[in-house]
Structure formats: structure tokens, C-alpha cells
Amino acid sequence: MKVLEEGLNPIFMDPDPDKARRFFAKKSRRMSDKRMGARQAVEIFIPDGCYLAVGGYGTARIPTLILHEILRFRRKNLGFLGLASSHDFQLMCAGNCLNRVDCASIIGFDRRYLSPNAKRVIESGDVQLCEWTSYALTVRLKAAAEGVSFGLVRSMLGTDTFKMSGAKRIECPFTGKRFAAVPALWPDVAVVHVHAADIYGNCHIRGATVSDLELVRAAKHVVITTERLVDHEVIRSSPVRTTIPYYLVDAVIEVPFGSYPGNMPYLYAADEDHLAHWIKEEQDPDGFRHFLNRYIFDVSSFEGYLELCGGSKRLRELKRRENL
């Protein structure tokens, strides 16, 4: 296959499918009780230097509990999949946790403008970036899930995104057409927040799954946080609703309102006031440190964080807004 052009940036994860195959061949697929605490999950599955991917999209279905724990552990030198990130990326930048990012959508909050602190972190040059489109990153995950070393896209050709990526422009051996080859991506760990799960890791997601189905099949480890644990018979009674099967999952953590301040489709809306508070506090680095201490580092539990943000009264209001 003829390579005609290459992007300027390096790829951060080895796309060799045989190395990935050797890892997955040793991974347990037992249907065992996978419940554990957030601290234990971070300690086991998210060490310094690993490559982290977060499920959801924008502010929807953010696994906030795990992200807070990553900050409390002071994790460093993480890789990050920035496919469609907002508050998750903002949190990782708040803890200076990252040193390399595959980015399509980061820093921005749509109508909420940009994260000033995340912008400072990226502009510092301390974090290495490789640029992609959201679709190209999904194709990379899909290639990994299929066990091949690369996928193909056309949409990046002729763009500056291609130039700043790690893709290669190739000539099709069958037709002579030009495509962008994008390398398979096997994250070390994916963290996904879902609507319901059983103790084994079978999961239900209501609404759009975006790229999560490709993600959980590509990731070497999968940590699930769930709005509620349900009996296994609930899963068995409607097997077609199981979007993530147990054999992909390593840990399950129950955390009601676990996407807060993000939204959970059909359950509660995003807390736009609290997200705006973040943006305001980030303007001043010194004041932002006090803000992080108050809302994350000095808080002993996620329930305590929710209380600081308005507690049950605020959560009832967000539920009301989602179901207007």
C-alpha cells in the first residue's frame, strides 16, 4: 500500500493488533460481582501515565465521581481521548493530570464559551496534542474493536486537521482512490456513566450512545459508574436493552446523579449555573485553587459535593427541567 503523505504529529498508543490480542486473551470474562468503590477503581485501573478515555458526549453522561477521584489521587502524565469533551477535560486540566491528548473537541462548552484554565494548560505547551475529527477518533476505536491496525476516512483529506494529525494519506490498492488511514486506538481504561447496570456490568443506556459502544470494545479496562444498580433479572427480562455486556467490564460503581454538573438524558438537566461558576472562577488562577479545594480536594464524598452545589433541592429542580 502506497503512503502519499503523513500528518506531522506522533501517535500516542501502539496500533499493533497482535499486542492488543495478547492482552485481551488473558483478560477474564467471568460473570462475577464487580462492585467496588471509586477510590479502589482509580487505584487499580488508572495509574500515572495511563491512557484514559471518557464516555458520554459534551456534558451528557459524564462520570464525574471518577474524575474527582483522579484529581484527589493527584494522577499525572495521563493520555486522554478528547473526542467530544467539555467538563471532563476541564477537570483533568484543573488537576494538571495530562501530558498528551488526542483531540477533536476540547476546552469548549458550546454556548458556555471556553474554559480559561484548560486554555492556559494547552497554551503552556506542557501537553502534547495530536488533532483528529470526532469521526476519525471513532473510526480509530472501531478499528481497535475489530482487531485491525487502522481504519479509513476521507473527511480529513486536504485539511489542516490532517496535517496536525498522525494519519497517513494512502492509495487504495483496489481502486487507486485516496484515503486517510487512521491508527487503531486501544485506551488503557475507559470510564462510562450509564443509566442502569447490574453487579456483573451489564448496562442500559437511554438515548444516544455516541461512540461508547466502540469505546468499551476497544478499551483494555472498562469502569462503569451507574445511576442505579438493578437486579440481574431486570437485565435478563429485556436483553436487547443491554448496550454494554458484562464481559467487557472490570468495575461497577453506583452513584446517583453521577453525571452532575453534566446532564443525564431523561433524568436530569445540566447545572448551567454551576458550570458558569467554574468558568468564572477559572479567570483568576489563585482564586481557582481555592475553588478546587472547596469543591473537590476538601470534600470527602460525592454526596458532599452535591450538597455543596445545592443538595436535594437543586437536584429536584434539575430533574424537573429535564422532564418539562
C-alpha positions as CSV (number, residue, x, y, z in Angstrom):
1,M,0.0,0.0,0.0
2,K,1.5,3.3,-1.1
3,V,1.8,6.1,1.6
4,L,1.5,9.5,-0.1
5,E,1.6,11.9,2.8
6,E,1.8,11.8,6.6
7,G,0.5,14.0,9.4
8,L,3.1,15.9,11.5
9,N,2.2,14.6,15.0
10,P,3.1,11.3,16.6
11,I,0.5,8.7,17.6
12,F,0.4,8.0,21.4
13,M,-0.7,4.4,21.5
14,D,0.7,1.4,19.7
15,P,-1.7,0.3,16.9
16,D,-0.3,-3.3,16.7
17,P,-3.3,-5.6,16.9
18,D,-1.3,-8.6,17.9
19,K,-0.1,-6.9,21.1
20,A,-3.7,-6.0,21.9
21,R,-4.8,-9.5,21.1
22,R,-2.3,-10.9,23.6
23,F,-3.6,-8.6,26.3
24,F,-7.3,-9.4,25.7
25,A,-6.6,-13.2,25.5
26,K,-5.6,-13.0,29.2
27,K,-8.5,-10.8,30.4
28,S,-11.1,-12.6,32.5
29,R,-14.6,-12.8,31.0
30,R,-16.2,-14.3,34.2
31,M,-19.7,-13.1,35.2
32,S,-18.6,-12.1,38.7
33,D,-19.6,-9.4,41.2
34,K,-17.7,-6.3,40.0
35,R,-18.9,-3.7,42.6
36,M,-16.2,-1.6,44.1
37,G,-15.6,1.9,45.4
38,A,-14.4,4.8,43.3
39,R,-11.1,5.1,45.1
40,Q,-10.3,1.4,44.6
41,A,-11.2,1.6,40.9
42,V,-8.9,4.6,40.3
43,E,-6.1,2.9,42.4
44,I,-6.3,-0.3,40.3
45,F,-7.2,0.8,36.8
46,I,-6.0,4.5,36.4
47,P,-2.3,4.7,37.4
48,D,0.0,7.6,36.5
49,G,0.9,7.6,32.8
50,C,-2.0,5.5,31.5
51,Y,-4.3,6.5,28.6
52,L,-7.8,7.5,29.7
53,A,-10.9,7.7,27.7
54,V,-14.2,9.1,29.0
55,G,-17.6,8.1,27.7
56,G,-20.6,10.4,27.0
57,Y,-20.7,13.5,24.9
58,G,-20.1,17.1,25.9
59,T,-21.8,17.4,29.3
60,A,-24.0,14.3,28.8
61,R,-23.3,11.2,30.9
62,I,-20.0,12.5,32.4
63,P,-18.5,10.1,35.0
64,T,-17.8,12.9,37.4
65,L,-17.2,10.8,40.5
66,I,-14.2,9.0,38.9
67,L,-12.8,12.3,37.5
68,H,-12.9,13.8,41.0
69,E,-11.1,10.8,42.4
70,I,-8.4,11.1,39.7
71,L,-7.8,14.6,40.9
72,R,-7.6,13.6,44.6
73,F,-5.1,10.9,43.7
74,R,-3.0,13.6,42.0
75,R,-2.6,11.4,38.9
76,K,-0.1,12.8,36.4
77,N,1.1,12.2,32.8
78,L,-2.2,10.7,31.6
79,G,-3.0,10.4,28.0
80,F,-6.6,11.5,27.1
81,L,-9.1,10.9,24.4
82,G,-10.7,14.2,23.6
83,L,-13.4,13.1,21.2
84,A,-16.2,15.4,22.4
85,S,-15.0,16.6,25.8
86,S,-16.1,19.5,28.0
87,H,-16.3,19.3,31.8
88,D,-14.3,16.0,31.8
89,F,-11.4,17.7,30.1
90,Q,-11.8,20.8,32.2
91,L,-11.4,18.6,35.3
92,M,-8.3,16.9,34.1
93,C,-6.7,20.2,33.3
94,A,-7.7,21.5,36.7
95,G,-5.6,18.8,38.2
96,N,-2.8,19.1,35.7
97,C,-3.2,15.4,35.1
98,L,-2.4,15.3,31.3
99,N,0.7,15.2,29.2
100,R,-0.8,14.0,25.8
101,V,-4.2,14.4,24.2
102,D,-5.8,13.0,21.0
103,C,-8.1,16.0,20.5
104,A,-11.1,16.7,18.4
105,S,-13.3,18.7,20.7
106,I,-11.7,20.0,24.0
107,I,-11.9,23.2,26.0
108,G,-15.2,24.5,24.6
109,F,-18.6,24.4,26.2
110,D,-20.7,25.3,23.3
111,R,-22.8,28.2,24.5
112,R,-20.8,28.4,27.7
113,Y,-17.6,29.6,25.9
114,L,-14.1,28.3,26.6
115,S,-12.6,27.0,29.8
116,P,-10.0,29.7,30.8
117,N,-7.9,27.2,32.8
118,A,-7.9,24.5,30.1
119,K,-6.9,27.1,27.6
120,R,-4.0,28.1,29.8
121,V,-2.9,24.5,30.2
122,I,-3.0,23.8,26.4
123,E,-1.2,27.1,25.6
124,S,1.5,26.3,28.1
125,G,3.0,23.7,25.8
126,D,3.1,21.2,28.6
127,V,0.5,18.9,26.9
128,Q,1.3,17.3,23.6
129,L,-1.6,17.4,21.1
130,C,-2.5,15.3,18.1
131,E,-5.5,16.5,16.2
132,W,-8.3,14.5,14.7
133,T,-12.0,14.8,13.9
134,S,-14.6,13.2,16.2
135,Y,-15.5,10.8,13.5
136,A,-11.8,9.9,12.9
137,L,-11.4,9.1,16.6
138,T,-14.5,6.9,16.4
139,V,-13.1,5.1,13.4
140,R,-9.8,4.5,15.4
141,L,-11.8,3.0,18.2
142,K,-13.8,0.9,15.8
143,A,-10.6,-0.4,14.1
144,A,-9.4,-1.4,17.6
145,A,-12.7,-3.1,18.4
146,E,-12.4,-5.1,15.1
147,G,-8.8,-6.1,15.9
148,V,-7.2,-4.4,12.9
149,S,-4.4,-1.8,12.9
150,F,-6.1,1.0,11.1
151,G,-9.3,2.4,9.8
152,L,-10.1,4.6,6.8
153,V,-11.7,8.1,6.4
154,R,-12.0,10.6,3.6
155,S,-13.2,13.6,5.5
156,M,-9.8,14.7,6.8
157,L,-8.0,14.8,3.5
158,G,-6.9,18.3,2.3
159,T,-7.4,19.9,5.8
160,D,-5.1,21.3,8.4
161,T,-6.6,18.7,10.8
162,F,-4.9,16.0,8.7
163,K,-1.7,18.0,8.7
164,M,-1.7,18.2,12.6
165,S,-2.8,14.5,13.0
166,G,-0.9,11.2,13.0
167,A,-2.8,9.9,10.0
168,K,-1.4,8.8,6.6
169,R,-2.8,9.5,3.2
170,I,-2.7,6.3,1.2
171,E,-3.7,5.0,-2.2
172,C,-6.3,2.2,-2.3
173,P,-4.7,-1.0,-3.8
174,F,-8.1,-1.9,-5.4
175,T,-9.3,1.4,-6.9
176,G,-6.4,3.9,-6.7
177,K,-8.6,6.3,-4.7
178,R,-7.0,8.3,-1.8
179,F,-8.0,7.8,1.8
180,A,-6.7,8.8,5.2
181,A,-5.5,5.8,7.2
182,V,-6.0,6.4,11.0
183,P,-4.3,4.1,13.5
184,A,-6.3,1.8,15.8
185,L,-6.6,3.1,19.4
186,W,-6.8,0.8,22.4
187,P,-7.2,3.1,25.5
188,D,-5.8,1.6,28.8
189,V,-9.1,2.4,30.5
190,A,-12.5,3.8,29.6
191,V,-14.8,5.2,32.2
192,V,-18.5,5.4,31.2
193,H,-21.6,6.6,33.1
194,V,-24.8,4.7,32.4
195,H,-28.4,4.8,33.5
196,A,-28.6,1.3,35.0
197,A,-26.3,-1.7,35.5
198,D,-26.3,-5.0,37.4
199,I,-23.5,-6.1,39.6
200,Y,-21.8,-8.0,36.7
201,G,-21.5,-5.0,34.5
202,N,-24.4,-5.4,32.1
203,C,-25.5,-1.9,31.3
204,H,-28.5,0.1,30.0
205,I,-28.0,3.5,28.3
206,R,-31.1,5.5,27.4
207,G,-30.7,7.8,24.4
208,A,-27.6,8.4,22.2
209,T,-24.6,6.2,22.8
210,V,-22.4,8.3,20.5
211,S,-19.1,6.4,20.4
212,D,-19.4,4.5,23.7
213,L,-20.1,1.1,22.0
214,E,-16.9,1.3,20.0
215,L,-15.0,2.7,23.1
216,V,-15.9,-0.1,25.5
217,R,-14.9,-2.7,22.9
218,A,-11.6,-1.1,22.3
219,A,-10.5,-0.2,25.9
220,K,-8.3,-2.7,27.8
221,H,-10.2,-1.9,31.0
222,V,-13.8,-0.5,31.5
223,V,-15.0,1.2,34.6
224,I,-18.8,1.7,34.8
225,T,-20.5,4.3,37.0
226,T,-24.3,3.9,37.1
227,E,-27.2,5.9,38.3
228,R,-28.6,2.8,39.9
229,L,-27.9,-0.9,40.3
230,V,-30.6,-3.2,39.2
231,D,-31.2,-6.8,39.8
232,H,-29.8,-9.2,37.1
233,E,-33.3,-10.4,36.4
234,V,-34.1,-6.8,35.1
235,I,-31.3,-7.2,32.6
236,R,-32.4,-10.8,31.6
237,S,-36.0,-9.7,31.1
238,S,-35.0,-7.3,28.3
239,P,-31.7,-8.4,26.9
240,V,-31.9,-6.2,23.7
241,R,-31.5,-3.2,26.0
242,T,-28.1,-4.3,27.1
243,T,-25.8,-1.8,25.4
244,I,-22.6,-2.8,27.3
245,P,-22.3,-6.5,28.2
246,Y,-20.7,-7.8,31.4
247,Y,-17.6,-9.4,29.8
248,L,-16.2,-6.0,28.8
249,V,-16.5,-4.5,32.3
250,D,-14.0,-4.5,35.1
251,A,-15.7,-2.4,37.8
252,V,-19.2,-1.2,38.6
253,I,-19.9,1.8,41.0
254,E,-23.4,3.0,41.9
255,V,-23.6,6.8,42.1
256,P,-27.0,8.6,41.7
257,F,-26.7,11.9,39.9
258,G,-23.2,10.7,38.9
259,S,-23.1,13.0,35.8
260,Y,-23.6,16.2,37.8
261,P,-23.0,19.0,36.9
262,G,-23.5,17.4,33.5
263,N,-26.8,16.1,32.3
264,M,-28.3,12.6,32.2
265,P,-30.8,12.2,29.4
266,Y,-34.3,11.7,30.6
267,L,-33.3,12.0,34.3
268,Y,-31.8,15.5,35.0
269,A,-30.5,18.5,33.2
270,A,-27.0,20.0,33.4
271,D,-26.5,22.6,36.1
272,E,-25.7,25.5,33.9
273,D,-25.2,27.8,36.9
274,H,-22.5,25.6,38.4
275,L,-20.8,25.2,35.1
276,A,-20.8,29.0,34.7
277,H,-19.4,29.3,38.2
278,W,-16.5,27.1,37.1
279,I,-15.8,29.4,34.1
280,K,-15.9,32.5,36.3
281,E,-13.6,31.1,39.0
282,E,-11.1,30.0,36.4
283,Q,-10.4,33.5,35.3
284,D,-8.1,34.0,38.3
285,P,-5.6,31.1,38.9
286,D,-5.3,31.9,42.6
287,G,-9.0,32.1,43.2
288,F,-9.4,28.9,41.2
289,R,-7.1,27.0,43.6
290,H,-9.4,27.9,46.5
291,F,-12.4,26.9,44.4
292,L,-10.9,23.5,43.7
293,N,-10.1,23.0,47.4
294,R,-13.7,23.8,48.4
295,Y,-15.5,21.7,45.8
296,I,-13.1,18.7,45.3
297,F,-10.0,18.3,47.4
298,D,-11.6,19.2,50.8
299,V,-14.7,17.1,50.1
300,S,-14.8,13.6,51.4
301,S,-17.6,12.2,49.2
302,F,-19.5,12.8,46.0
303,E,-22.6,13.3,48.2
304,G,-20.8,16.0,50.0
305,Y,-20.1,17.7,46.7
306,L,-23.7,17.5,45.7
307,E,-24.7,19.1,49.0
308,L,-22.3,22.0,48.4
309,C,-23.9,22.6,45.0
310,G,-27.4,22.9,46.4
311,G,-28.3,19.4,47.6
312,S,-31.6,17.7,47.1
313,K,-33.5,21.0,46.3
314,R,-31.2,21.8,43.4
315,L,-31.3,18.2,42.1
316,R,-35.1,18.2,42.2
317,E,-35.1,21.3,40.1
318,L,-32.7,19.8,37.5
319,K,-34.9,16.7,37.3
320,R,-37.9,19.0,36.7
321,R,-36.1,20.9,33.9
322,E,-35.2,17.7,32.1
323,N,-38.7,16.5,32.1
324,L,-40.6,19.7,31.1
